[in-house]
Structure formats: structure tokens, C-alpha cells
Amino acid sequence: MAGYKRVKLDKSFYKGFFAIYVALVLQNVVTLSVNLADNMMLGAYSEISLSGVAAVNQIQFVYQQLMMALGDGLVIFCSQYWGKKMTGPMKRIAATAMQAALLVCVILFTLVSLFPYQALRLFTTDEPIIAEGVRYLRTIRFTYLFFAVTQILLATLRSVEIVKIAFLLSVQTFFINCGINYVLIYGRFGAPELGVTGAAIGTLVARIVECIVLICYIARKEKNLRIRPRDYLSFDKILCMDYIRITAPMLVVQGLWGLNTAMQTVILGHMTAAAIAANSVASTLFLLVKSIPVGAASTASILIGKKIGEGDLDMVKNYARVLQKMFVVIGIISGILLFFLRIPVLRLYDLSDTTREMANTFLIILSVVCMFMSYQMPTNNGIIRGGGNAMFVVKMDIISIWLIVIPLSFVMAFVVKASPVVVVCCLNADQVFKCVPAFLEANYGKWIRKLTRDEQS
């Protein structure tokens, strides 16, 4: 980033950053708490039910990654148009994203409706678990539509810096889902005991209410875009191709990331029972703390994209410089937080001494990983990808995960027969070495890309 005029950013920058950042972090934490509450309730009801839902959730996770890619692609484009105050193209890009999301929704819904048993056999061969999973899938598949609509609408709002509604919706979803789950899973207050079907109904009702409330909010309160249902019927071939050019590689990477997560489960799943349990405990807490860098990445993407749209490229570089320093501080805080949270959290679990010690070691490793992740993830996904250079991040993820991390982890686990601690280090090694290309590209690369079209209005 040599050759630009350095300026000291005023308080408005920090105020704008934290106004968005805090809301996004809280939203992620509450959303993960919903999943945690589901697992705890089903775990107390039946281990087979929990395992069946876990198998279905592998499908859910890949679907969520695809929706996330479609939403992130929308934010990358629309935030630049928002910087130029050109709302017309934003509406047409939002329509393209919604149409793509609904297409993915229809495809997945059709596949799991026609081949439910075959879908679940990809993850387990245990027939009782498959049977419970199919029961859960029969209802949960109807959430796909409402989830798709909600995620694209929330991404559209993020692109114009409206984020508080997402947090409020997450809180609402948490209480609705947990309340219905408690009643229908166990059959409380005279309601039927439905087990996994009750859990699915709780999630479905929460998703429906979430979607309706969001649509009502946009119709009555949203004043920046003034987007209406008829806007989603439009189709702009040029903007559609622009959107696909950036988003298609992201879809591939997010889909591969879902597969990567499943592969990590396979690797650790073929080790000791203690390793499986310890990884489950450590991963749950790590995902909660991971919300901190994830929120930083989303916030940086919005701010960088908007500033590029305004055309002040010197200020974009100043933003990138200051944001990287903030990411380092966020990383140190995140790592320390995870390190000290591990002690009280581990006391909540009834674990053997071996499992507890292994989980403790995993969390110490992840505390260090979190420090590096909190720099590289927001720098790559927030600054570089948010600046329009999505392909850099795509190539780096494919090389680091599929050419280095997964092969190395397989060799260490199945050839060298290394300890679970060593394997966990290998599985998370990319979070460390990706810091180097992230730093070089953000400070010396040409990652600022103008994605807007001046002739669009």
C-alpha cells in the first residue's frame, strides 16, 4: 500500500465500526447458542435422537455455507453501490441473489424429499440413527425456504449498514425455538412427546416467525433502499453476470469448506473415543469465541466496500492499515478470552480425566490459533475480499486446505499414527500460515477492485 497519503482516522470511523461489529458478534453468539441449546435438550432426551439430528445438520451446514456465500457476494457488490448512493443496481443485485438462493433451496428440498435415506447414509450406516434423522428431516426441510429468504434479506440490510435487526431476530429465534423444543420434545404442559419431530417443529416455527418479522420490518421501517416485493421479480443480465463472476467461486469454496468440516470430523472420528468427545467439547466453545473474528470480517467488508464506492482510495488504504492493527488487538483479546473460559466451561461437563485433559490441551492450542485467525480471517474475508478481490481468497483457501492441511492431517493420523493433539495442530495450521499471504496482499497487493458500473442507475 505504498504511495498513499496516511491520515489519522477520526472517532466516527471507530464509532461506525463498533456499532456494526458488536451487533454482528452478538448475533453470531446467539445463533450458536440456539444450536447448543438444541443439542443439550436432545442429548438429555435420547442419544440416538441427538445423533440423527447431528447427521441431518451436516446437510444443514453445507446449505448454510452456500447461503452465506450468496449473501457475502451481495454485500461485496451492494456496499460499493451504497458508497455511491446508487440504490437501483442494489435492488437488482438483491433480486439476483434472492433468485439464486431460492434455486439452491428448491434443489436441496427436492433431493432430500426424494432421497432422505440415501442422503443420511452419506454420514452414518446406523439404521436407528438414520430413522431418527429421517423423522427430523421430514419437518426441517421446510425451513430451507424461510432461511434462504431471511439470509438474503439480512445481507441486503448489512450492505446499507443496518445490522441491529439481525441481533434482535436472533434473540427472538432463540426463545421461540427453545420454548417450543422444551414443550414438544419432552411433552410438557399436556403436549404430545414428539422427540426429534418436536425439535424440528420448534426450529420451523422460529424460522417462519423470523422471516415474517423481518419482512414486516423492511416494509415499514427500512428507508435506505425502499425495496418492495416487485423488485425481486426484476432481472438484469449485466448485473447478474457481475454477481455470478464474484459469487460463483465463493460458492465453490464455501461448499468445499462444508466438506472440509466433515472431513475433519472423519479424521478425528477414527481416533480414540476420548479424542472425539474432547474435540466436541473444545469445538463448541471455540465456535462461540470464533464469532469475534467472524464479526470483524463482516464489518470490515461493509466499510471497505462502501469507501471504495465513494471513490476515496487513499482512505480505503488507511482503513485497511488501521483495521489490521485492530484485528491484531482483537486476536489477542480473543485468544486470552478462550484460554481463561476453558476452565469454567470444562467444569460443566461430566468427563473422564483423560478426556478432560485432552479437551483442555485442545483449547490451549485453539487459544493460540484464535489469535492468528483473528488477523487472517478479517484481513482476507473483510479487507481483501470486501475490496473486490475474491479470487485471491478462493485460491488461497483451496491451496491451504486441500493441498496442505487435509493431506497433512490424513498422513499424521493414519500413516504416522500421531497423537490427537498433533492432528488437531495440523487441522488448524492454515490459520497460522495464511497470515503471511494475507499481510503481503493487504499491504502490497492490488486488491482494490471497482465492481460498480457508472452507467447503471
Salt bridges, closest charged atoms under 4 A:
ASP72 OD1 - ARG158 NH2 3.66
ASP72 OD2 - ARG385 NH2 2.93
GLU127 OE2 - ARG121 NH2 3.49
GLU132 OE2 - ARG135 NH1 2.80
GLU161 OE2 - LYS306 NZ 2.80
GLU210 OE1 - ARG207 NH1 3.06
ASP236 OD2 - ARG92 NE 3.05
ASP242 OD1 - ARG245 NH2 3.61
ASP242 OD2 - ARG453 NE 2.52
GLU310 OE1 - LYS307 NZ 2.74
ASP397 OD1 - LYS434 NZ 3.01
ASP430 OD2 - LYS434 NZ 3.43
ASP454 OD1 - LYS84 NZ 2.35
ASP454 OD2 - LYS450 NZ 3.08
GLU455 OE2 - ARG453 NH1 3.67
